[in-house]
Amino acid sequence: MSDTVARDRVIDALTAALPGLTRSDGAAALDRAKITRPGSLRALADHLGKHGRELVTGPNTEPWPLVKLVYALRHLGRTDVVLPACAGCGTVTSNLIRKNPARQRICGRCYQRPVGRCERCGRERPIVRRAGEGKAALCNGCYQGPTMTCSRCGRLRVCPKYMDGEPVCQACMVRPVHQCVECGQQRPAQAFWPIGPVCRACYAAARANPQRCPSCQRLRPLIAEDDGGRRICGGCGGTSNDHACRRCGTAGSLYADRSCAACVLRERVTALLTGPDGLVAAHLVPVRDALASVERPASVAAWLNSSPTAAGLARLAMDPRPISHDLVDELGTDPDVRHLRAILTNTGVLPARSERLERLERWLQQTLQDQPAHHVTLVRPFAQWMLLRRARQRAGTRDVTQASAGWIRAQVRAALLFLTWVDAHGLRLAVVTQSQVDRWLDEGTTYRYALRPFLLWARQRQLAGAVEVLPPPVGSPVHGNSEHVQWQQLRRCLHDTTMPLDIRVAGGLVLLFGVKASTLVEIQHDHLEHAGEATLLRIATHALPLPPLLASIIVEQRDRADLRSVFGRTGVTGIRWLFPGLRPGRPMDANSLAEKLNDNGIVVRAARNTALAELAADLPPAVLAELVGIGVTTATRWAAHARRDWIPYLAARIDNDAGRR
């Protein structure tokens, strides 16, 4: 049979099956579908000769040229032609080039690719590009597409699609537009449902907001219509895709493999943490349960595919050794490993420890390894048995802050710098005089006053003479706000809903009570107390009474659901922070909070200085220290700065106490 005869047979079958279709329309459809091969034309002619009526009844999936022909007919305006759908998920699509084991045509999402080891990322994943001819086997995450010359822009780029038979890069790709049946806008179609084409926004909205189908009474996206024009679900409309999870039956947005994000996440987490014996180790079960029960499963499912932290979890799962801090230390010291350690600590797999203290010890080792031996002999015991020992004692009740860790580093650096100066002048520490110490201090900045603890420690052990470093002079605060600016910023925090809520809360506490950023991030949910109609916030020894407006936004911040960490409120510690951080179970970093305040126009130092000056003018130093969590010495300096005489206050307090007796 010649090509012309086969082509005429196809056109004859089309005109017989579709009333009103002319031979020129049939020829135009064949041309648009680019069906020119003799074998394809013969197969199409034989099929249409026997099953021509299936053009309007379906399924129109075999032979393959029929799929292309049906879409060409639809493009020419034949709406009575039934578009083919995937036998797996029921999605109406032309991407039906794969077949399942039952030899039914399925879309690319339903096709199960062979699993192997990706030669780029090293993980066991479905392989989309097989190895051969100098090409590496790559998974879907590593393979972007073939590199070709784009037919539109002429540049050598990754071209994942073809248009009119020619390769097209992502930037030049143009999707055809259709009128969305939901919003009526002319937009590219995300899907062709039984009711017609829907755009991406309406597609997402319908899947995210399922409604009760009047036919089957199930919660489903209503993507079809019955004979009476009522909107019904896809299952009742005759399609196999009802947009419900095939595992748990939850309706709405599906994540992958016709499954919801929660089910996909549970499967991926189990695969990630499975050890060499094919089971999840008992000590990793809390991690699996915490990951599988997060409040935002889609975020964690995507995170598992690309995060180095997830890769670290997989390495620990394959290691036969018990998980310990030393084992995690072998993975490195970068932020991804610190995040991994936070996950293990928050789930109870590892005991909690002060990470800043551990980093201080590693920093000390690295700093001293290049120093002269006689310097190390002096500085190492000073750092280990004085500075770090005190830090460990404080860490038992409160974590080491970034400021305190920086102060320890400054003291070690000052000691090493001073010993280097002593050597350069041909001296020994035991014979250094006070005038020489003063000379060294005068030659540098005030940071050299960090030498004071080292000289005190050396004198106590008779390693240095009668020398000392006096405390640096403390001047008056030079940064501050005017009263007008202070109250204007406070009004913004209380009333401006365009500001982030956490910045409004933190800014209100800084502007009103002068609370430090490092103290703010340590506030927990149970620090907020209610006494009748009053709301109190416990920052230090005593609870602060809060103004009603400030109390309301603090309560709103406490009860908000959108946490920064994708792990939500999971954890064994039970601590719920007012300012949660990105790392599981940890609060926001104090420096990050201060930067966010500064970016929103609240200069922390100026706002805090102004607030403390106003409080010091109205409260005695001892009361101020107990309320806002500062030292008595600091409170006394603020009182002196405010120049307030508290003798009348104390006399009135004594008289009042005597009257009560």
C-alpha positions as CSV (number, residue, x, y, z in Angstrom):
1,M,0.0,0.0,0.0
2,S,1.5,3.4,-1.0
3,D,1.8,6.3,1.3
4,T,-0.9,8.2,-0.6
5,V,-3.4,5.4,-0.4
6,A,-2.8,5.0,3.4
7,R,-3.2,8.7,3.9
8,D,-6.5,8.8,1.9
9,R,-7.8,5.8,4.0
10,V,-7.1,7.8,7.2
11,I,-8.9,10.9,5.9
12,D,-11.8,8.8,4.8
13,A,-12.1,7.2,8.2
14,L,-11.9,10.6,9.9
15,T,-14.7,12.1,7.8
16,A,-16.9,9.1,8.4
17,A,-16.4,9.1,12.2
18,L,-16.6,12.9,12.7
19,P,-19.7,14.5,11.2
20,G,-19.0,17.9,9.5
21,L,-15.2,17.2,9.1
22,T,-14.1,17.9,5.6
23,R,-11.3,16.2,3.8
24,S,-9.2,19.3,3.9
25,D,-9.6,19.4,7.7
26,G,-8.5,15.8,8.0
27,A,-5.5,16.5,5.8
28,A,-4.7,19.5,8.0
29,A,-4.9,17.4,11.1
30,L,-2.5,14.9,9.7
31,D,-0.1,17.6,8.7
32,R,-0.2,19.2,12.1
33,A,0.4,15.9,13.8
34,K,3.3,15.3,11.4
35,I,2.2,11.7,10.7
36,T,4.1,10.9,7.5
37,R,5.8,7.5,8.0
38,P,4.1,4.8,5.9
39,G,4.0,2.4,8.9
40,S,2.3,5.0,11.1
41,L,-0.3,5.8,8.4
42,R,-1.1,2.2,7.8
43,A,-1.5,1.4,11.5
44,L,-3.7,4.5,11.9
45,A,-5.8,3.6,8.9
46,D,-6.4,0.0,10.1
47,H,-7.4,1.3,13.6
48,L,-9.8,4.0,12.4
49,G,-11.3,1.6,9.9
50,K,-12.4,-0.7,12.8
51,H,-12.7,1.7,15.8
52,G,-13.4,5.1,14.2
53,R,-16.3,5.8,16.7
54,E,-13.8,5.7,19.6
55,L,-12.7,9.1,18.5
56,V,-15.7,10.5,20.4
57,T,-15.9,7.8,23.1
58,G,-12.3,7.1,23.9
59,P,-9.8,6.0,25.1
60,N,-7.7,7.0,21.9
61,T,-4.4,5.8,23.3
62,E,-3.5,3.2,20.7
63,P,-1.7,3.3,18.3
64,W,0.7,6.1,19.3
65,P,0.0,8.2,16.1
66,L,-3.6,8.3,17.2
67,V,-2.6,10.3,20.3
68,K,-0.9,13.0,18.2
69,L,-3.8,13.0,15.7
70,V,-6.5,13.5,18.4
71,Y,-4.6,16.6,19.8
72,A,-4.3,17.9,16.3
73,L,-8.1,17.6,15.8
74,R,-8.7,19.3,19.1
75,H,-6.5,22.1,18.1
76,L,-8.6,22.5,14.9
77,G,-11.7,23.0,17.0
78,R,-13.2,19.5,17.2
79,T,-14.2,19.5,20.8
80,D,-16.2,16.3,20.5
81,V,-12.9,14.4,20.2
82,V,-12.0,12.7,23.5
83,L,-8.4,13.5,24.6
84,P,-6.4,10.4,25.8
85,A,-5.7,10.1,29.5
86,C,-3.0,8.3,31.5
87,A,-4.0,4.8,32.6
88,G,-2.2,5.3,35.9
89,C,-3.3,8.7,37.2
90,G,-6.0,9.6,34.7
91,T,-4.3,12.9,33.8
92,V,-5.3,14.1,30.3
93,T,-2.0,14.6,28.5
94,S,-0.2,14.0,25.3
95,N,2.8,12.7,27.1
96,L,1.8,9.1,26.9
97,I,5.0,7.6,25.4
98,R,5.5,5.1,28.2
99,K,3.6,1.9,29.0
100,N,3.0,0.0,32.3
101,P,3.5,-3.7,32.7
102,A,-0.1,-4.2,31.5
103,R,0.9,-2.5,28.2
104,Q,-1.4,0.5,28.9
105,R,-0.1,4.0,28.1
106,I,0.9,6.1,31.1
107,C,2.3,9.5,31.6
108,G,5.9,10.3,32.7
109,R,4.9,10.8,36.3
110,C,3.4,7.3,36.6
111,Y,6.3,5.6,34.8
112,Q,8.6,3.9,37.3
113,R,12.1,4.3,36.0
114,P,14.8,1.7,36.9
115,V,16.6,2.5,40.2
116,G,20.4,2.7,40.2
117,R,23.3,4.6,41.6
118,C,23.6,8.1,40.2
119,E,27.2,8.8,39.2
120,R,27.0,12.5,40.1
121,C,25.3,12.5,43.6
122,G,26.1,8.9,44.5
123,R,22.6,8.1,45.7
124,E,20.3,5.2,44.8
125,R,17.6,6.9,42.7
126,P,15.6,6.4,39.5
127,I,17.9,6.8,36.6
128,V,16.7,9.1,33.7
129,R,19.9,9.0,31.6
130,R,21.6,5.7,31.3
131,A,25.4,5.3,31.1
132,G,27.0,4.7,27.7
133,E,29.1,6.3,25.0
134,G,31.1,8.4,27.5
135,K,27.9,9.5,29.4
136,A,27.4,9.0,33.1
137,A,24.2,7.5,34.6
138,L,22.3,10.4,36.2
139,C,19.2,10.7,38.3
140,N,16.3,13.1,37.8
141,G,17.8,15.6,40.2
142,C,21.2,15.7,38.4
143,Y,20.1,15.4,34.8
144,Q,18.7,18.6,33.3
145,G,18.3,17.6,29.7
146,P,20.4,17.2,26.5
147,T,22.6,20.1,25.5
148,M,21.8,21.3,22.0
149,T,21.7,24.4,19.9
150,C,18.3,26.0,20.6
151,S,16.3,26.5,17.4
152,R,15.0,29.8,18.6
153,C,18.0,31.7,20.1
154,G,20.8,29.7,18.4
155,R,22.7,29.3,21.7
156,L,24.2,26.0,23.0
157,R,22.0,25.3,26.0
158,V,20.1,22.6,27.8
159,C,17.0,22.0,25.7
160,P,14.5,19.9,27.6
161,K,11.6,20.3,25.1
162,Y,10.9,20.2,21.4
163,M,8.6,22.6,19.5
164,D,7.6,21.8,15.9
165,G,10.2,19.1,16.0
166,E,13.0,21.4,16.9
167,P,14.9,21.6,20.3
168,V,14.0,24.6,22.4
169,C,15.7,25.9,25.6
170,Q,13.7,26.7,28.7
171,A,14.0,30.5,28.1
172,C,12.6,30.3,24.6
173,M,9.8,27.8,25.3
174,V,6.3,29.2,24.7
175,R,3.3,27.3,26.0
176,P,0.0,27.6,24.0
177,V,-2.8,29.4,25.8
178,H,-6.3,28.3,26.4
179,Q,-9.4,29.9,28.0
180,C,-9.5,28.6,31.6
181,V,-13.0,27.2,32.4
182,E,-12.7,28.5,36.0
183,C,-11.5,32.1,35.7
184,G,-12.1,32.7,32.0
185,Q,-8.6,34.0,31.4
186,Q,-6.4,33.2,28.4
187,R,-3.5,31.3,30.0
188,P,-1.4,28.2,29.4
189,A,-3.3,25.2,30.5
190,Q,-2.0,23.3,33.5
191,A,-4.4,20.4,32.9
192,F,-7.3,19.4,30.7
193,W,-10.0,18.2,33.0
194,P,-13.4,16.8,31.9
195,I,-14.9,20.3,32.3
196,G,-12.1,21.8,30.1
197,P,-8.7,23.4,30.4
198,V,-7.7,25.0,33.7
199,C,-4.8,27.4,34.3
200,R,-2.1,26.8,36.9
201,A,-3.7,29.1,39.6
202,C,-7.1,27.5,39.3
203,Y,-5.6,24.0,39.1
204,A,-3.8,24.6,42.4
205,A,-6.8,26.3,44.0
206,A,-9.2,23.4,43.1
207,R,-6.8,20.7,44.5
208,A,-6.0,22.7,47.6
209,N,-9.7,23.2,48.4
210,P,-11.6,20.0,47.8
211,Q,-15.4,20.0,48.2
212,R,-18.0,17.4,48.9
213,C,-19.1,15.7,45.7
214,P,-22.9,15.7,45.5
215,S,-22.8,12.2,43.8
216,C,-20.5,10.2,46.1
217,Q,-20.4,12.5,49.1
218,R,-16.6,12.4,49.3
219,L,-14.3,15.4,49.7
220,R,-12.7,15.7,46.2
221,P,-11.7,18.4,43.7
222,L,-14.8,18.8,41.5
223,I,-13.4,18.6,38.0
224,A,-16.3,17.2,36.1
225,E,-20.1,17.8,35.5
226,D,-23.0,15.4,35.5
227,D,-25.9,15.5,33.0
228,G,-27.7,18.1,35.1
229,G,-24.7,20.5,35.1
230,R,-23.7,19.8,38.7
231,R,-20.0,19.8,39.5
232,I,-18.8,16.3,40.5
233,C,-15.5,14.7,41.2
234,G,-13.3,13.0,38.6
235,G,-14.3,9.5,39.7
236,C,-18.0,10.2,39.3
237,G,-17.3,11.9,36.0
238,G,-15.7,8.8,34.5
239,T,-12.0,9.5,34.9
240,S,-9.7,7.4,36.9
241,N,-8.0,10.4,38.6
242,D,-10.0,11.7,41.6
243,H,-7.0,13.7,42.9
244,A,-7.0,11.6,46.2
245,C,-3.9,10.0,47.7
246,R,-3.8,6.4,46.6
247,R,-2.3,5.4,50.0
248,C,-4.3,7.3,52.7
249,G,-7.2,8.6,50.6
250,T,-6.7,12.3,51.5
251,A,-8.1,14.5,48.8
252,G,-6.4,17.6,47.5
253,S,-2.9,18.4,46.3
254,L,-0.8,15.4,45.5
255,Y,2.9,15.5,45.7
256,A,4.2,12.6,43.7
257,D,3.2,9.1,42.5
258,R,-0.5,9.9,43.1
259,S,0.3,10.3,46.8
260,C,0.1,13.2,49.2
261,A,3.2,14.9,50.6
262,A,2.8,13.2,54.0
263,C,2.8,9.7,52.5
264,V,5.7,10.4,50.2
265,L,7.7,11.9,53.0
266,R,7.1,8.8,55.2
267,E,8.3,6.6,52.4
268,R,11.4,8.7,51.6
269,V,12.4,9.1,55.2
270,T,12.2,5.4,55.8
271,A,14.4,4.8,52.7
272,L,16.9,7.4,53.8
273,L,17.4,6.0,57.3
274,T,17.4,2.3,56.3
275,G,20.6,0.6,57.3
276,P,22.6,-2.1,55.5
277,D,20.3,-4.7,57.1
278,G,17.3,-3.3,55.4
279,L,15.8,-1.9,58.6
280,V,15.8,1.5,60.4
281,A,18.0,1.2,63.4
282,A,16.3,1.5,66.8
283,H,18.3,4.6,67.7
284,L,17.2,6.4,64.5
285,V,13.4,5.6,64.9
286,P,12.9,9.0,66.8
287,V,14.5,10.8,63.9
288,R,12.2,9.0,61.4
289,D,9.1,9.7,63.5
290,A,10.0,13.4,63.9
291,L,10.7,13.9,60.2
292,A,7.6,12.0,59.1
293,S,5.3,14.1,61.4
294,V,6.4,17.6,60.6
295,E,3.8,20.3,60.0
296,R,5.0,21.0,56.4
297,P,5.7,17.6,54.8
298,A,6.2,19.0,51.3
299,S,9.0,21.2,52.4
300,V,10.8,18.3,54.2
301,A,10.3,16.0,51.2
302,A,12.0,18.5,48.9
303,W,14.7,19.1,51.6
304,L,15.5,15.4,51.6
305,N,16.4,15.4,47.9
306,S,19.0,18.2,48.0
307,S,20.2,18.9,51.5
308,P,23.7,17.9,52.6
309,T,22.2,17.4,56.1
310,A,19.9,14.6,54.7
311,A,23.0,13.1,53.1
312,G,24.7,13.1,56.4
313,L,21.7,11.3,58.0
314,A,22.0,8.6,55.3
315,R,25.7,8.2,56.1
316,L,25.0,7.8,59.8
317,A,22.3,5.2,59.0
318,M,24.8,3.1,57.0
319,D,27.5,3.3,59.7
320,P,27.4,0.3,62.0
321,R,28.9,2.3,64.9
322,P,26.6,3.8,67.6
323,I,25.8,7.4,67.0
324,S,27.7,9.8,69.2
325,H,29.0,13.3,69.1
326,D,32.4,12.1,68.1
327,L,30.9,10.2,65.1
328,V,29.1,13.3,64.0
329,D,32.3,15.3,64.4
330,E,33.8,13.1,61.7
331,L,31.4,14.6,59.2
332,G,33.0,18.0,59.6
333,T,32.2,21.4,61.3
334,D,30.2,23.2,58.6
335,P,26.7,24.6,59.2
336,D,25.1,21.5,57.6
337,V,26.7,19.3,60.2
338,R,25.6,21.6,63.0
339,H,22.1,21.4,61.7
340,L,22.3,17.6,61.6
341,R,23.5,17.6,65.2
342,A,20.6,19.8,66.2
343,I,18.2,17.3,64.7
344,L,19.8,14.4,66.5
345,T,19.8,16.4,69.8
346,N,16.2,17.6,69.4
347,T,15.0,14.1,68.8
348,G,16.9,12.6,71.8
349,V,19.3,10.6,69.8
350,L,22.2,12.6,71.1
351,P,22.5,14.3,74.5
352,A,22.5,18.1,74.5
353,R,25.8,19.9,74.7
354,S,27.0,23.5,74.3
355,E,28.1,23.8,70.7
356,R,29.7,27.2,71.2
357,L,31.8,25.7,74.1
358,E,32.8,22.8,71.9
359,R,33.8,25.2,69.1
360,L,35.8,27.2,71.6
361,E,37.8,24.2,72.5
362,R,38.5,23.4,68.8
363,W,39.4,27.0,68.2
364,L,41.9,27.0,71.1
365,Q,43.6,23.9,69.7
366,Q,44.0,25.5,66.3
367,T,45.1,28.8,67.7
368,L,47.8,27.4,69.9
369,Q,49.3,24.8,67.5
370,D,51.3,27.5,65.7
371,Q,52.5,29.4,68.8
372,P,55.9,29.1,70.5
373,A,56.1,26.3,73.1
374,H,56.8,28.6,76.0
375,H,53.7,30.7,75.1
376,V,51.5,27.6,74.9
377,T,52.8,26.5,78.3
378,L,51.4,29.7,79.8
379,V,48.2,30.3,77.8
380,R,46.9,26.7,77.6
381,P,46.4,26.2,81.3
382,F,45.0,29.8,81.6
383,A,42.4,29.1,78.9
384,Q,41.6,25.5,79.9
385,W,41.5,25.8,83.7
386,M,40.2,29.4,84.1
387,L,38.3,30.6,81.1
388,L,36.8,27.3,79.7
389,R,36.2,25.9,83.2
390,R,34.1,28.9,84.2
391,A,32.3,28.7,80.9
392,R,31.4,25.0,81.5
393,Q,30.1,25.9,84.9
394,R,27.9,28.6,83.5
395,A,26.7,26.3,80.7
396,G,25.1,24.1,83.3
397,T,22.4,26.8,83.8
398,R,22.6,28.9,80.7
399,D,24.1,28.3,77.2
400,V,27.3,30.1,76.3
401,T,26.3,33.2,74.3
402,Q,28.1,34.5,71.3
403,A,29.3,37.6,73.2
404,S,30.8,35.5,76.0
405,A,32.5,33.2,73.5
406,G,33.9,36.3,71.8
407,W,35.2,37.6,75.1
408,I,37.0,34.3,75.8
409,R,38.7,34.5,72.4
410,A,39.7,38.2,73.0
411,Q,41.4,37.2,76.3
412,V,43.4,34.4,74.7
413,R,44.4,36.7,71.8
414,A,45.4,39.5,74.2
415,A,47.6,37.1,76.2
416,L,49.3,35.8,73.1
417,L,49.8,39.3,71.7
418,F,51.3,40.5,75.0
419,L,53.7,37.5,75.2
420,T,54.9,38.1,71.7
421,W,55.6,41.8,72.6
422,V,57.5,40.6,75.7
423,D,59.7,38.3,73.5
424,A,60.3,41.1,70.9
425,H,61.7,43.4,73.7
426,G,63.9,40.7,75.1
427,L,61.9,40.4,78.4
428,R,60.4,37.6,80.4
429,L,56.9,37.7,81.9
430,A,58.3,37.4,85.5
431,V,60.3,40.6,85.2
432,V,57.8,42.8,83.3
433,T,57.2,46.0,85.1
434,Q,54.0,48.0,85.5
435,S,55.3,50.8,83.3
436,Q,56.0,48.3,80.5
437,V,52.5,46.9,80.8
438,D,51.1,50.5,80.6
439,R,53.3,51.2,77.6
440,W,51.9,48.1,75.8
441,L,48.3,49.2,76.6
442,D,49.0,52.7,75.2
443,E,50.3,51.4,72.0
444,G,47.1,49.6,71.0
445,T,43.3,49.9,71.3
446,T,41.0,49.3,74.2
447,Y,40.8,45.6,73.2
448,R,44.2,45.1,74.8
449,Y,42.5,45.6,78.2
450,A,41.3,41.9,77.8
451,L,44.8,41.1,79.1
452,R,43.7,41.9,82.7
453,P,42.4,38.3,83.6
454,F,45.6,36.7,82.3
455,L,47.9,39.0,84.3
456,L,45.7,38.4,87.4
457,W,45.9,34.6,86.9
458,A,49.7,34.8,86.3
459,R,50.2,36.9,89.5
460,Q,48.2,34.4,91.6
461,R,50.6,31.6,90.4
462,Q,53.7,33.8,90.9
463,L,54.4,33.7,87.1
464,A,54.3,37.5,86.9
465,G,55.4,40.4,89.2
466,A,53.2,43.0,90.8
467,V,51.6,44.2,87.6
468,E,48.0,44.7,86.7
469,V,45.6,46.1,84.1
470,L,43.1,48.4,85.5
471,P,39.5,48.2,84.2
472,P,39.1,50.3,81.1
473,P,37.3,53.6,81.7
474,V,33.6,53.4,81.2
475,G,32.1,56.5,79.6
476,S,28.6,57.7,79.2
477,P,26.4,56.2,76.4
478,V,26.9,58.0,73.2
479,H,24.1,56.4,71.2
480,G,20.5,57.2,72.0
481,N,17.1,58.3,70.6
482,S,15.2,61.4,71.3
483,E,12.0,61.0,73.3
484,H,10.0,61.7,70.1
485,V,11.8,59.0,68.1
486,Q,11.6,56.5,70.9
487,W,7.9,56.8,71.2
488,Q,7.3,57.0,67.5
489,Q,9.1,53.7,67.0
490,L,7.2,52.1,69.9
491,R,3.9,53.2,68.3
492,R,5.1,51.5,65.1
493,C,5.7,48.2,66.9
494,L,2.3,48.3,68.6
495,H,0.2,49.4,65.6
496,D,2.0,48.8,62.3
497,T,0.7,45.4,61.0
498,T,3.0,45.6,58.0
499,M,6.0,44.9,60.1
500,P,6.9,41.3,60.9
501,L,5.3,40.2,64.1
502,D,8.5,38.9,65.7
503,I,10.1,42.3,65.0
504,R,7.2,44.2,66.5
505,V,7.4,42.0,69.7
506,A,11.2,42.3,70.0
507,G,11.2,46.0,69.2
508,G,8.5,46.7,71.8
509,L,10.5,44.9,74.5
510,V,13.7,46.7,73.6
511,L,12.1,50.2,73.3
512,L,10.1,49.9,76.5
513,F,12.4,47.8,78.8
514,G,15.8,47.9,77.2
515,V,16.1,44.1,77.0
516,K,19.2,42.7,75.3
517,A,18.8,40.7,72.1
518,S,20.6,37.7,73.7
519,T,18.0,37.8,76.5
520,L,15.1,38.1,74.1
521,V,15.9,34.9,72.2
522,E,16.0,33.0,75.5
523,I,12.4,33.8,76.3
524,Q,10.2,30.7,76.4
525,H,6.4,30.3,76.2
526,D,6.0,29.6,79.9
527,H,7.8,32.9,80.8
528,L,4.5,34.6,79.8
529,E,2.2,34.6,82.8
530,H,-1.4,35.8,83.4
531,A,-2.6,37.2,86.8
532,G,-6.2,38.1,86.5
533,E,-6.5,40.6,83.7
534,A,-2.8,41.5,83.9
535,T,-0.1,39.8,81.7
536,L,3.4,39.4,83.0
537,L,6.7,38.5,81.3
538,R,9.4,36.9,83.4
539,I,12.8,38.0,82.0
540,A,14.9,38.0,85.2
541,T,14.1,37.5,88.9
542,H,10.7,39.3,88.8
543,A,8.0,39.4,86.2
544,L,7.5,42.5,84.2
545,P,3.9,43.9,83.9
546,L,3.1,44.4,80.2
547,P,1.0,47.1,78.7
548,P,-2.2,45.6,77.1
549,L,-1.2,46.3,73.5
550,L,2.3,44.9,73.9
551,A,0.9,41.8,75.7
552,S,-1.6,41.1,72.9
553,I,1.1,41.0,70.2
554,I,3.4,38.9,72.4
555,V,0.5,36.4,72.9
556,E,0.0,36.4,69.1
557,Q,3.7,35.7,68.6
558,R,3.5,32.9,71.1
559,D,0.5,31.2,69.4
560,R,1.6,31.7,65.8
561,A,1.7,28.5,63.7
562,D,4.3,29.5,61.0
563,L,7.5,28.5,62.6
564,R,10.8,29.1,61.0
565,S,12.0,25.5,61.3
566,V,10.3,23.0,59.1
567,F,10.5,20.6,62.0
568,G,7.9,22.6,63.8
569,R,7.4,21.9,67.5
570,T,8.7,18.3,67.5
571,G,11.4,17.5,70.1
572,V,12.1,15.8,73.4
573,T,13.1,19.0,75.3
574,G,9.6,20.4,75.5
575,I,11.0,23.9,75.3
576,R,8.9,26.3,73.1
577,W,10.7,29.5,72.3
578,L,9.1,32.8,71.8
579,F,11.5,33.4,68.9
580,P,12.1,30.0,67.3
581,G,15.1,29.5,65.1
582,L,15.8,27.6,61.9
583,R,17.6,24.8,63.8
584,P,15.3,22.3,65.4
585,G,14.7,23.0,69.1
586,R,16.8,26.1,69.1
587,P,15.9,29.8,69.4
588,M,16.7,32.5,66.8
589,D,20.3,33.7,66.9
590,A,20.7,36.9,68.8
591,N,22.8,38.6,66.1
592,S,20.2,37.7,63.5
593,L,17.4,39.2,65.6
594,A,19.5,42.4,66.2
595,E,20.1,42.6,62.4
596,K,16.4,42.3,61.7
597,L,15.6,45.0,64.2
598,N,18.2,47.3,62.6
599,D,16.9,46.6,59.1
600,N,13.4,47.6,60.2
601,G,14.7,51.0,61.5
602,I,15.0,50.1,65.2
603,V,18.7,50.6,66.1
604,V,19.1,48.3,69.0
605,R,21.9,50.1,70.9
606,A,20.2,53.5,70.7
607,A,16.8,52.1,71.6
608,R,18.1,50.1,74.5
609,N,20.2,53.0,75.9
610,T,17.3,55.3,75.8
611,A,15.0,52.8,77.5
612,L,17.5,52.0,80.3
613,A,18.1,55.7,80.9
614,E,14.4,56.3,81.3
615,L,14.0,53.3,83.6
616,A,17.0,54.3,85.7
617,A,15.5,57.7,86.3
618,D,12.4,56.1,87.8
619,L,13.7,52.9,89.6
620,P,16.5,52.2,92.1
621,P,19.5,50.2,90.6
622,A,18.6,47.0,92.5
623,V,15.0,47.0,91.3
624,L,16.1,47.8,87.7
625,A,18.7,44.9,87.8
626,E,16.0,42.4,88.9
627,L,13.4,43.5,86.4
628,V,15.4,43.6,83.1
629,G,18.1,41.1,83.9
630,I,21.3,43.3,84.1
631,G,24.0,43.4,86.7
632,V,23.7,45.6,89.7
633,T,26.9,47.4,88.8
634,T,25.5,48.1,85.3
635,A,22.3,49.4,86.8
636,T,24.2,51.6,89.2
637,R,26.1,53.2,86.3
638,W,22.8,53.8,84.5
639,A,21.4,55.5,87.7
640,A,24.5,57.7,87.9
641,H,24.0,58.5,84.2
642,A,20.4,59.5,84.9
643,R,21.6,61.5,88.0
644,R,18.8,60.5,90.3
645,D,19.1,60.8,94.1
646,W,17.4,57.8,95.6
647,I,17.8,58.9,99.3
648,P,14.2,60.2,99.5
649,Y,12.9,57.0,97.9
650,L,14.7,54.8,100.5
651,A,13.6,57.0,103.4
652,A,10.0,56.8,102.2
653,R,10.3,53.0,101.9
654,I,11.7,52.7,105.4
655,D,8.9,54.9,106.8
656,N,6.3,52.8,104.9
657,D,7.7,49.6,106.3
658,A,7.8,51.0,109.8
659,G,4.1,52.1,109.5
660,R,3.1,48.5,108.5
661,R,4.7,47.1,111.6
